[in-house]
């Protein structure tokens, strides 16, 4: 029995090592992720707080006030007070200060633990000249801001891996080769895959949405129809992205590496767990290219701010355009069997 187990073990190891593309991605993927995240989040210590400084200049003068010299706080400039207060209410920043005002002023979100800690830091640095302000209206809880990100992340993984692996498995076991003998076109096959996964994803997401709404009573200010349209477009775009990976791939290991290469940056940079407010502009520009970023931005605007489809039309247009382009490229590159 031991000899048979060792024989199969040896055969499987040789099979994996001979698959150069899969082996390469298993080595290359973690290296690229570490280098990418290191470049984005590197610096002199990881900042614990994000504090916006209300001013017209792009760079913050850290010598303008003693509090601005506090370590491990990311100070960055903003110029629009109303926009900054709206972001503060949505937990996209931890505090807003105006050191040049007479007297200097700060604003916090009273439902945010980090705002409370920053208030204590201001008192600890002897900055008693600040006057206190809070977010007007009902403060949005962190869970209200986080929920769209969690649902969007679940949709992303289900869309990418649920479609990508299936098509690769079809190609690997010869099922696609048999379909090639039928009148079915690549576009028809890919469209059917998109619709099948879309129905399943939307059904599961709707049940999770309803269940979490019952359990935690999260904030829903906008239209359910608008949210459904955005979620449907976002899921379709993510499914099309997964299909693009699978149109030529015949190795499940390689497909897994490619899908991880797409999903992990999206999960980290699309605003699932934290806002990118205050990060370098090039990071925000890269994040803006991801379909998950557009999906979450539109969903949060609808759920937290009561926006309608007209207000989120830039994100809707981006998702629709990306879906059409990805499906067209996928149908053009698709092969029924490995080259």
N, C-alpha and C positions, 0 to 999 in steps of 0.2 A: 504493500500500500504506500509506504514512504517513497519508494522508487517511482511509483506512478505520479505521486504528488510533485516530486522534484522534477520529473520530466515535463509536466505541464507548466510548472513554475519557470523552468528554463526556456521553454518554447514561448511563453508569454513575454518574458523579458527580452528575448531576441526580437520578437515581433515589434515591441515598442521601440527598441533601440534602432531598428531598421527603418522605422517611420521617422525620417529626418525632420520633416516639417513639424510633427507633434513634439518631438524631442526639443527642437529649437525653440518652440513657443513656451514650453515648460521651463526652459532656462531663461529665455529672453523676457518673458512677461513680468516676473517679479523684479527683475533688474530695472526695466523701464518704468514700472510703477514707483519704485523707490526713488529713482533719479528724478522722475517728474514731480512727485510730491515733495521731494527735497528742494527742488528748484522753486516750487510755488510757495511753500510754507517755511523756507529757510529764513534765518535772521538771527539777531542777537537775543536769543531766548524767545519762546513762544508767548505771544501776548495773551494775557488772561481776560482782558476787557477791550471792548471797542468803544471809543468815545469820539463823537463827532464835534468838531470845533466850528462854530458859526462865524464865517468870515468870507471875504471876497477873494482873497489870495488863494492860490492853489496849494501852497506849501504852508504848513503850520510852523510858526515861530515858537519853538519850545522854551525860549527864554522870556516869553511875554508874561508868564505867570508861574509861580512855584509849582502849582499842581501839574502843569504840563511837563515837568521834569520827572514825574513818577515813572519808575521802570515797570515793564511788563504791561503797559497800557498802549494800545494802538490808537494814537491820535491822528485823525485825518480831517480834512477841510470839507465843509458843505456851505452852500450859499443860500439855499432856499429854506426858510424857517418852517413853513407849512409842510413841505415835503419831508423835512427831517423829523418833525413831530409825528407825521404819519408812520414813518419807518420805525420810530421809537415805540409807537403803540403796537407795532407788529413784531417787536423783539428783533429787529434787524440791526439795532445798535443798542448799547447798554446805557448810554448817557449822552446828552447833548449839552454843551456848554458854550457860553458866549463871554469869554474873558475880557473882551474889549468894551462890553456894555458898562453903563454907569447906573447902578453898581453891577459887577459881574454876576452872571446868572447861570444856573444849570437846571435842566429838566430831566426827570426820570419817569420810568413806567413803574408805578407802585406795585404792580403784580410780578415784577421781575426781580429775582433774588440778586442778580448782579448789580442792578441799580441800587439796591439797599447797601451792598458792600461798597460800591463806589462812593456813596454818600458818607459812609464811615471813613473812607480814605480821605475824602476832602476835609473832614473834620480833623483827622489825624495829622494832616500836613499843615494845619494851622491856617487853612484858607477860609477864615470865618467871614470874609467879605462877600462871599457868594450869596445871592438870594435864591430861594428854592422855587421850582416850578414843576408841575406834573402834567402828564398827558391829559388833555381835556376829553370828556366823554368816557365811555366805558372802555377800560383797558382790555386788550385782547390777551387771553391766557396763552402761555407757550404751547400748550397742547392743541389749541385752536390753530396756531401757526404750523405746528409740526404735522398734524394729521394729513393734510394734502401731500406732504412729502413722503410719509410712510405708505400711503395708498399708491402714489405715483411710483415709488421704488418697487413695490410688489408687482405692479403692472409691468414695469420695465423688465424685471427678471422673467416673469411669466411669458411676456411677448418674445423676448430675445431667445431664451433657451427653449421655450415650448415649441417654437417653430424651427429654429436652427437645427436642433438635434434630430427632429423628426425627418426633415428633408435629407439630412446627411445619412441617417439610418436607411431611408428609402433607397438612396443611391448605393449605399454599401451592400445591401442585401439583394440588389437587382430589381427591386420593385419599379424604379423609374425606367429601367431598361425595357420592362414589359409595357409600361405606359407609352413608351415611344412608338410602339406599333399601333397605337390607337389614333383617332383623329384629334385627340386632345392637344392643344397648343400650350407652349410654356406660359403664356399670359393667363390662359384659362386655369391652368394648374395652380399658379401662384395666387391668382385671385381667390380660388376656392380655399387655399390654405389660409389666406388672410381673413376671409369671412368666417371660417371655422374657428380659428383662434380668437377672433374678435368677439363672437357670440359667447364663448366660454369666459373670456376675460371680463367682459362687461357684466355678465351674470354674477360671477364671483365677487367682483368689485362692488356691485350694487348691494349684495348681501352683507359684505363687510362694512360698507358705508352705513347701511341701516342699523346693523348691530352696534357699531361704535356710537352712532347717534343716540341710540337708546341708552347705552351704558354711561356715556360721559356728557351727553347733551352739548356737543360742540357748536360753535357759532356758524350759522348758515344765513347770510344776509341777502344773497342774490337768488337768481332763478335756477331751479333744478333743471329746467330744460337747457339753459345756457351751459350749466356744468356738464350735463350729459353730452352735449355737442362737443365741448372741449375734450372731455375724456375719451369720446369715441375717436376723434381725430388724432389725439395723442397716442392712443393704443394702436391705431392703424399705422401711424408713422413708425412706432417702435417695432411692430410686427414686420413692416417692410424693411427695416434695418436688419432684423434677424435673418430675413430671407436673403438679403444681399450677401450675407456671410456664407450662406449655405448653397448658393447657386452653382458653385464649382467644387466645393469642398467634398472630399470623400472620406476623410478621417475624422472620427468623433473627437479624438484628442486635439487635433488642430482646430476644429470648430469651437471646442471649449476654450482654447487659448484666445482665439479671435474674439469670441463673445465676451470673455473676461476683459480683454483689452478695451472693449467698447463700454461695458457696463460699469466697471469700477471708476473710471474718470467721471462718468455721468453721475454716479452715486455720490461722489465726493464733491463735485463742482457744480451740480445743478441746484443746490440749495435744499437738499433733502433734510439735513440735520441742522445746518447753520447757514446764515446769510453770508453772501460774499461781499457785503457792504464793507468798504474800507480796504479791500484787497487791491493789488495792482490792476490797472486798467486792462492790461493784456490778458490777465486771468479771467476777468469778467467778459472780455471779447471772445475768448475760447469757449467759456461756459455758455455764451449766447448762441453758439452753433449747435448745441445739443438739443434734440427734441424734448427731452425731459425738462430742460430749463424752461422752454416755452410753455409746456404743459403745466408745470407747477406755478409759474407766474400768473397764468390766466386763471387757474383754479383758485389760487389764493385771492386774486382780485375779486373774483365772483363770490367766494365764500366769506371773506373778511370785510370787503369794502362794498359789496352789493353791486358790483359792476355788471353791465349787460354785455351782450355779444358785440355791440358797437365799440365798447371800451376795450375789449380784448381782441379786436379784429387783427392787430399786428401779429399776435401770437397764433391766432386761428389761420391767418394767411400763410405764416411760416410753416405750420404743421401740414397744411394742405399741399403747399408747394413741395415740401420735402417728400411727402408721401408719393406724389405723382412722379417725381424725379427718381426716387429709389425703386419704385415698382417698374418704371420704364427701363432703368439700367439693369435691374434684376432679370426682367424678361429677355433683354438683349444678351446678357452674359450666360443665361441658364443653359446647362447641358444635362441631358437625360442620364448620361453615364460619364465616368471619369475619363478624361482625355488620355 
